[in-house]
Amino acid sequence: MSSLPPSVQADIEKLQALQAQLQNILMLKQQVENELKEIERTINEIEKLPTEAKIYKVVGTFLISVTKEQALNELKEREELLKLNMTSLSKQEALLRKQIEDLRSRVSEVLRQIQQQQPSTSTGGG
C-alpha cells in the first residue's frame, strides 16, 4: 500500500494516544478498586472491635492513637472519596472507549476507500 494521507496518519496517531490514555485510566481504576477493597476490609475489622479498643494509624513515621469512631470516620470519608473517583474514572473510560471506536471506524472506512481506489493486481479480469 502506498503511504497514507496525512489526515489518516494523524488519526492513527490520535487513536494510539487515546488507547494509551485508556490503559492509564484502566490502571488507575484498578488501583482505586484495590484501595477500596482494602478500606472495606479495614472498616469491617474495626467495626468488630469493642468501642474502647486501642487503634493506631500511621502518620508519617509515627503511630498515633485514635478512637474507633475517629478511625471509622476517616476510613468512610476516604471510601466516599474513592467511590467518587471511581465514578469519574468510569465516565472517562466510557468517553475514551467511544472516541476510540468512532476513530477506529473512521480510519477503517478511509482505508477501505483507499483500497477500493487502487487497481487490483491479483486478478486480471472483471
Beta strands, then each sheet from edge to edge (+ up, - down):
strand 1: 55-59
strand 2: 62-66
sheet 1: 1+ 2-
end
